[in-house]
Amino acid sequence: MPYIPTEWLDHIVDPVTGEVIQQGTPVSATKLNNMERGIAEAHEASEVSLARTHSLMTDALDMRMRYEFDGHARTYGLAANMYWITFRDTSDINIISGAYDAANKKVVLP
């Protein structure tokens, strides 16, 4: 269900006569739940957008690194048997000796 914003109006009373100049928008559970739903949908949409942006940036960085690696390897005559793999995070790596230092983002060897 799409979010439909509420047009909120102030309740205005003439201080001298006590006459209601403008009837304010009543607050109800329905209107507050609509607001909560809109906030939740906007938050979810921003999370999806952020994930897509991060993925595109990571892919672009990967492509740039491959280009640089390939160019330098060919410059030095290493054009055969090249292998390239990108590890997105440490879950892609099985460390058999040493440990990963998350604070410094490096593998520490014994």
ZAGUFI-21778 format. One record per residue (C-alpha): residue in one letter; x, y, z. Coordinates in Angstrom, 2 decimals, padded with zeros to 5 digits, always signed. Layout:
REM residues N
<rec r="A" u="X" v="Y" w="Z"/>
...
END
This chain:
REM residues 110
<rec r="M" u="+000.00" v="+000.00" w="+000.00"/>
<rec r="P" u="+001.51" v="+003.36" w="-000.96"/>
<rec r="Y" u="+002.13" v="+005.91" w="+001.76"/>
<rec r="I" u="-000.43" v="+008.73" w="+001.80"/>
<rec r="P" u="+000.76" v="+011.74" w="+003.81"/>
<rec r="T" u="-001.61" v="+013.53" w="+006.15"/>
<rec r="E" u="-002.08" v="+017.26" w="+005.70"/>
<rec r="W" u="-001.79" v="+018.44" w="+009.30"/>
<rec r="L" u="-003.54" v="+021.64" w="+010.37"/>
<rec r="D" u="-003.02" v="+023.61" w="+013.59"/>
<rec r="H" u="-005.98" v="+024.17" w="+015.85"/>
<rec r="I" u="-006.27" v="+027.98" w="+015.99"/>
<rec r="V" u="-008.44" v="+029.81" w="+018.49"/>
<rec r="D" u="-008.85" v="+033.60" w="+018.66"/>
<rec r="P" u="-007.40" v="+034.51" w="+022.08"/>
<rec r="V" u="-009.82" v="+037.41" w="+022.56"/>
<rec r="T" u="-013.15" v="+035.94" w="+021.48"/>
<rec r="G" u="-012.40" v="+032.24" w="+021.96"/>
<rec r="E" u="-013.77" v="+031.61" w="+018.46"/>
<rec r="V" u="-012.24" v="+028.66" w="+016.57"/>
<rec r="I" u="-010.55" v="+030.12" w="+013.50"/>
<rec r="Q" u="-009.29" v="+026.79" w="+012.18"/>
<rec r="Q" u="-010.17" v="+023.28" w="+013.27"/>
<rec r="G" u="-006.96" v="+021.31" w="+013.75"/>
<rec r="T" u="-006.34" v="+017.83" w="+012.40"/>
<rec r="P" u="-007.33" v="+015.28" w="+015.02"/>
<rec r="V" u="-004.62" v="+012.81" w="+016.05"/>
<rec r="S" u="-005.70" v="+009.19" w="+015.78"/>
<rec r="A" u="-004.13" v="+005.75" w="+015.86"/>
<rec r="T" u="-004.94" v="+005.36" w="+012.16"/>
<rec r="K" u="-003.03" v="+008.51" w="+011.23"/>
<rec r="L" u="-000.09" v="+007.68" w="+013.51"/>
<rec r="N" u="+000.09" v="+004.10" w="+012.16"/>
<rec r="N" u="+000.06" v="+005.51" w="+008.63"/>
<rec r="M" u="+003.03" v="+007.67" w="+009.60"/>
<rec r="E" u="+004.85" v="+004.68" w="+011.12"/>
<rec r="R" u="+004.22" v="+002.60" w="+008.00"/>
<rec r="G" u="+005.56" v="+005.40" w="+005.79"/>
<rec r="I" u="+008.71" v="+005.72" w="+007.89"/>
<rec r="A" u="+009.25" v="+001.94" w="+007.79"/>
<rec r="E" u="+008.77" v="+001.79" w="+004.00"/>
<rec r="A" u="+011.16" v="+004.72" w="+003.46"/>
<rec r="H" u="+013.76" v="+003.08" w="+005.71"/>
<rec r="E" u="+013.47" v="-000.23" w="+003.86"/>
<rec r="A" u="+013.76" v="+001.50" w="+000.48"/>
<rec r="S" u="+016.88" v="+003.37" w="+001.60"/>
<rec r="E" u="+018.48" v="+000.12" w="+002.84"/>
<rec r="V" u="+017.84" v="-001.55" w="-000.53"/>
<rec r="S" u="+019.23" v="+001.49" w="-002.37"/>
<rec r="L" u="+022.32" v="+001.57" w="-000.15"/>
<rec r="A" u="+022.96" v="-002.14" w="-000.74"/>
<rec r="R" u="+022.69" v="-001.66" w="-004.53"/>
<rec r="T" u="+025.03" v="+001.35" w="-004.43"/>
<rec r="H" u="+027.58" v="-000.56" w="-002.35"/>
<rec r="S" u="+027.41" v="-003.50" w="-004.76"/>
<rec r="L" u="+027.94" v="-001.24" w="-007.79"/>
<rec r="M" u="+030.87" v="+000.53" w="-006.12"/>
<rec r="T" u="+032.44" v="-002.79" w="-005.18"/>
<rec r="D" u="+032.03" v="-004.10" w="-008.73"/>
<rec r="A" u="+033.58" v="-000.92" w="-010.16"/>
<rec r="L" u="+036.53" v="-001.20" w="-007.77"/>
<rec r="D" u="+036.96" v="-004.87" w="-008.71"/>
<rec r="M" u="+036.99" v="-003.98" w="-012.42"/>
<rec r="R" u="+039.55" v="-001.22" w="-011.84"/>
<rec r="M" u="+041.81" v="-003.55" w="-009.86"/>
<rec r="R" u="+041.60" v="-006.22" w="-012.57"/>
<rec r="Y" u="+042.50" v="-003.64" w="-015.21"/>
<rec r="E" u="+045.51" v="-002.43" w="-013.21"/>
<rec r="F" u="+046.63" v="-005.96" w="-012.37"/>
<rec r="D" u="+046.35" v="-007.13" w="-015.97"/>
<rec r="G" u="+048.14" v="-004.06" w="-017.32"/>
<rec r="H" u="+051.07" v="-004.37" w="-014.92"/>
<rec r="A" u="+051.35" v="-008.13" w="-015.42"/>
<rec r="R" u="+051.52" v="-007.74" w="-019.20"/>
<rec r="T" u="+054.07" v="-004.93" w="-018.86"/>
<rec r="Y" u="+056.37" v="-007.37" w="-017.07"/>
<rec r="G" u="+055.66" v="-010.23" w="-019.48"/>
<rec r="L" u="+053.38" v="-012.22" w="-017.17"/>
<rec r="A" u="+050.56" v="-012.82" w="-019.61"/>
<rec r="A" u="+050.07" v="-016.57" w="-019.12"/>
<rec r="N" u="+048.34" v="-018.43" w="-016.31"/>
<rec r="M" u="+047.03" v="-015.32" w="-014.55"/>
<rec r="Y" u="+044.33" v="-015.93" w="-011.96"/>
<rec r="W" u="+042.16" v="-013.26" w="-010.35"/>
<rec r="I" u="+039.71" v="-013.62" w="-007.51"/>
<rec r="T" u="+038.15" v="-010.95" w="-005.32"/>
<rec r="F" u="+037.35" v="-011.66" w="-001.71"/>
<rec r="R" u="+034.43" v="-009.45" w="-000.64"/>
<rec r="D" u="+034.95" v="-010.24" w="+003.03"/>
<rec r="T" u="+036.73" v="-012.75" w="+005.25"/>
<rec r="S" u="+033.91" v="-015.28" w="+005.00"/>
<rec r="D" u="+035.24" v="-016.07" w="+001.49"/>
<rec r="I" u="+038.65" v="-017.04" w="+002.88"/>
<rec r="N" u="+039.71" v="-020.11" w="+004.83"/>
<rec r="I" u="+042.71" v="-019.04" w="+006.94"/>
<rec r="I" u="+044.74" v="-022.14" w="+007.82"/>
<rec r="S" u="+047.64" v="-020.31" w="+009.49"/>
<rec r="G" u="+047.51" v="-016.99" w="+011.32"/>
<rec r="A" u="+044.48" v="-014.88" w="+012.20"/>
<rec r="Y" u="+042.47" v="-012.01" w="+010.80"/>
<rec r="D" u="+042.90" v="-008.70" w="+012.66"/>
<rec r="A" u="+039.55" v="-006.97" w="+012.09"/>
<rec r="A" u="+040.65" v="-003.68" w="+013.68"/>
<rec r="N" u="+043.55" v="-003.26" w="+011.22"/>
<rec r="K" u="+041.90" v="-005.21" w="+008.39"/>
<rec r="K" u="+044.82" v="-007.56" w="+007.78"/>
<rec r="V" u="+045.88" v="-011.17" w="+008.21"/>
<rec r="V" u="+048.53" v="-011.64" w="+010.90"/>
<rec r="L" u="+050.85" v="-014.55" w="+010.27"/>
<rec r="P" u="+052.43" v="-016.55" w="+013.13"/>
END
